[in-house]
Amino acid sequence: MFADPTCIRRQVRTCRWSSWDRSGRNHDFVDLRPGQTLTLLEERGPGKIVHFYWTTINASRFHYRQLVLRAWWDGEASPSIEVPLGDFFLVPHCTPVPVHSLGAVINPGSSDLWSWGHNFYVPMPFASSARLELTYEPIPGIPADVMAFWYHVDIERYAEPLSDDIGRLHAQWRRENPTMPKQGTEPNSPTWNGDNLGGEENYVALEAEGCGHMIGLHLQVDNLGGGWYGEGDDMVFVDGRPGEQWPPVYHGTGTEEIFGGGAGPNRAYSGPYTGFHLVENPDYAGKNAMYRWYLADPIRFERSVVWTIEHGHDNNYANDYTSVAYWYQIEPHAPFPALPDARARLPHFGELVYRADAARARCKERLDQAIQAGADKETLKRMWEAFNAGSKALIDGRLDEAIATFDSA
């Protein structure tokens, strides 16, 4: 992951694309509007993206799945990356938590604000061109406001062409909501002892065709069934498919083993290669998330790879599974499944969460109007304090307090 710091590379130049204020003042962010597509980077190669950072302040929690990142390498017709922005950066269920991994890092901002610093360090090389786009997709029936969006995209530019064996980074988002218990199983039972000798009904996080290697997985499970859901084994079919190849090239022994934990992790942790970075409840109910970087041990394939996992032993659990798979391959890549619309991408939230976020959007609209009308400093100070306090209460789960605070501004 890291270049030799003693090696001085000639004819390599570093550059940054960012949201800095071209007027020289301090408006160092983009005012991102609902329905807008923003070009974050458009480069002529050869080169490589080496770091990608972004943040917002007091934005809707839904923006993590409303914002969609797409990347095209070398003039290809279809994007190699098409993922909701938050999920790409290891934000689970629109709920950011600290992450300290080699591939991605999430750091908190001020304790008085709803703001997180999102960093991605997995290299993204390109031979002749690169384009990154960000689309802000509104959700019908849910208020959407102008979002302040800060970003850096750090790159290297090369004088020499890339080697033919350099793969392009790909990332794909998938969701099964809910997974369907296999016929004849005992639904939502952690002790089910059925036989899975094929893997055809497993949750599929990645199907790729071509030559390459898988280097990462971000898996999110909203445990609707309750109890320990993680008896599911990973089954990875390399150069073969479920129903045709058995046993798979990689056959695991349970969900916690994939992500480096002890038996039944019910406390969050985050490390360089593995993490259970979100555990909502110690009894496993509700929202959980985990990641695995295969940076030291990539899953290599010559023709194809299908990464699957059982949802409960022998696929007996009905849960919400969402994933992002990361891999490098030689182009061309196979077509991606269609990305669902923004509403269909939202996590499971109670009605009060939507009411609180709508109150946040109304408060933000009043604040913007007051700024445009030239309101006095005391009025703006009071409104800002209410907006910040309401946003903090919202993310802390104090939803009734958040609504009252927003409405007081």
Protein Blocks (a to p, Z undefined) as FASTA:
>chain_A
ZZcfkbccehiacddddfbdfkopablbccddehiacdfbdcddddddfbdcdddehiaf
klmmmpccdddeehiabdfbdcdfklmnopahhiacddddfkbccddddfkbccdddddf
bdcddfkbccddddddddehiacddddddddddddddfbdcdfklccddddddddddddd
dehiaehiakbccdcdeopmpccfbdcedddddfbdcdddddfkgpjfklpccdddehia
ehkaccdfbdcfbjklmnopaehiabdcddfkbccfbcfbfnlpajddddddfkllccdd
fkbccddddehehhlaccddddddddddddddddddddddfklmpccddfklmmmmmmmm
mmmmmmmmmmmnopafklmmmmmmmmmmmmmmmmnopamlmmmmmmmZZ
